[in-house]
Amino acid sequence: MSLEEDKTMRISIEPEKQSLLDHHTEKHFTAGEVVRDIIIGVSDGLTIPFALAAGLSSAKAFSSIVLTAGIAEGAAGPISMGLGG
């Protein structure tokens, strides 16, 4: 069988099965933006408090200052994220 003959070959399908093929809709994952937002939010929510605590600890700040700053960031972070976007 030549390549030209192969291109023109048709497969016969029973009419009732053909209607199933014609009405086929492919389902895709549509919540990509939600997953992206969750991943970025969790990443940001874990990184910023850790960086703040590490920075204050390396500056030889008292533990009460590190704790107070961590609590303040824990309250201010979600508010700023909520207002920003």
Secondary structure, 3 states (H helix, E strand, C coil): CCHHHHHHCCCCCCHHHHHHHHCCCCCCCCCHHHHHHHHHHHHHHHHHHHHHHHHHHHCCCCHHHHHHHHHHHHHHHHHHHHHHC
